[in-house]
Amino acid sequence: MYSAAIDALPPVSDPEFPERASVVLSGLRKLQSSLSEAAARSRVTPSVIVALSGVRSRYDELMTAAAEGPSATLGQRLYVARGRAKLSTREAANGVGLRKDLIEAVEAEEPATEAETAQIKDLIAALGG
């Protein structure tokens, strides 16, 4: 279902892209969370692991495309910059004196204060994003 939705998205430069991609990304985050919980169980099947890997790959691809678009959100830019730098959310947060849960929230498109936003933008710039 999500693969079809991603494939049907307009080009990144299209004004409708950000809103439509946001809906797909939100759904992928929920699916990833559910699969991650299932994968943490002691008797997980290989199909769950394969599904989790596939969802994470599609999520990364869509976030990367969105982050490169003209309407990229702070969360998208942060996610991609952090990923390219191979930093965990905890490591990125510690690097700028923020909380890990704030980094995760911003990447999930939740708002941050002006001061937090400035710190995150500094981090993105420092990481070359």
Secondary structure, DSSP 8 states (H G I E B T S, - for coil): -HHHHHHT---TTSTTHHHHHHHHHHHHHHHHHHHHHHHTSTT--HHHHHHHHHHHHHHHHHHHHHHTSTT--HHHHHHHHHHHTT--HHHHHHHHT--HHHHHHHHTT----HHHHHHHHHHHHHTT-
